[in-house]
Amino acid sequence: MPLTETRLRALKTKDKPYKVADQRGLYIEVTPAGGKLWRFRYRIGKIEKKLAIGSYPEVSLKQARDATYEARLSDVGEAVGLDHDYASLGDADKDRLEIHLRNLFADAFGQNFTASKLKIAFPEVEGSEICQIDVRPADAAVVISVADKNGLKSEKLYVRSGNSSPEMPMSEVQAFLGKRFGSTALV
């Protein structure tokens, strides 16, 4: 049975992490610490992969579902190529798609980060061209401006932890920055 917002809010912690399925490979993992982390399971050939989408409630059920569609996989988890992406940009090609993606990243993270940390490639998988985005770790913390469901923006710091990037509590930011970067500088 697909998840609902009511069911998500009612999920309780247990002694061990557990998963609750939604649809099309999307599920939420509930951690003993109370985290609710969105994951998307898919396959490339015979290899199963997982994509971390974010944590609930920062990423809503609708946003998590939309992210699975963005992955451009068929219902059975196979890569379907970039034809839909090219068409959505007005019959573009991979060069125009790359420019579009770089502009999106630059708007969110800044031009310096995008130019120095982002690698976009277009390999072929199972006869379909796909878009692969690799992001190298930043040299300093990157603060992101995020809008809530009411459109109000606030700055947040997310930290990579395994396969997810949970929000860093403000009470822990200074200690993290000192330990990770040797300073408290933000980008």
PETA-V514820 format. One record per pair of residues at least 12 apart in sequence whose ideal C-beta (glycine too) atoms are under 7 Angstrom apart, sorted by sequence separation. I is the first residue (numbers start at 1). GAP is how many residues later the second one is. If there is no record, write none. Layout:
i->I gap->GAP
i->I gap->GAP
This chain:
i->17 gap->12
i->18 gap->12
i->27 gap->12
i->39 gap->12
i->72 gap->12
i->85 gap->12
i->102 gap->12
i->143 gap->12
i->144 gap->12
i->17 gap->13
i->39 gap->13
i->40 gap->13
i->105 gap->13
i->120 gap->13
i->17 gap->14
i->26 gap->14
i->27 gap->14
i->39 gap->14
i->53 gap->14
i->143 gap->14
i->144 gap->14
i->17 gap->15
i->25 gap->15
i->37 gap->15
i->38 gap->15
i->82 gap->15
i->118 gap->15
i->119 gap->15
i->16 gap->16
i->25 gap->16
i->38 gap->16
i->102 gap->16
i->141 gap->16
i->157 gap->16
i->3 gap->17
i->13 gap->17
i->15 gap->17
i->25 gap->17
i->118 gap->17
i->159 gap->17
i->14 gap->18
i->37 gap->18
i->38 gap->18
i->117 gap->18
i->3 gap->19
i->11 gap->19
i->13 gap->19
i->36 gap->19
i->101 gap->19
i->117 gap->19
i->2 gap->20
i->8 gap->20
i->35 gap->20
i->36 gap->20
i->51 gap->20
i->2 gap->21
i->13 gap->21
i->38 gap->21
i->117 gap->21
i->98 gap->22
i->3 gap->25
i->11 gap->25
i->113 gap->25
i->38 gap->26
i->40 gap->27
i->8 gap->28
i->28 gap->28
i->40 gap->28
i->94 gap->28
i->42 gap->29
i->113 gap->29
i->40 gap->31
i->42 gap->31
i->101 gap->32
i->109 gap->33
i->43 gap->34
i->97 gap->34
i->42 gap->35
i->43 gap->35
i->44 gap->35
i->108 gap->36
i->141 gap->36
i->26 gap->38
i->26 gap->39
i->141 gap->40
i->140 gap->41
i->26 gap->42
i->25 gap->43
i->143 gap->43
i->24 gap->44
i->140 gap->45
i->141 gap->45
i->142 gap->45
i->79 gap->46
i->140 gap->46
i->141 gap->46
i->79 gap->47
i->81 gap->47
i->82 gap->47
i->140 gap->47
i->8 gap->48
i->78 gap->48
i->80 gap->48
i->81 gap->48
i->82 gap->48
i->79 gap->49
i->81 gap->49
i->82 gap->49
i->138 gap->49
i->24 gap->51
i->79 gap->51
i->25 gap->52
i->8 gap->53
i->5 gap->56
i->3 gap->58
i->113 gap->74
i->110 gap->77
i->44 gap->81
i->45 gap->81
i->55 gap->109
i->58 gap->109
i->52 gap->111
i->54 gap->111
i->55 gap->111
i->52 gap->112
i->50 gap->113
i->52 gap->113
i->37 gap->127
i->35 gap->131
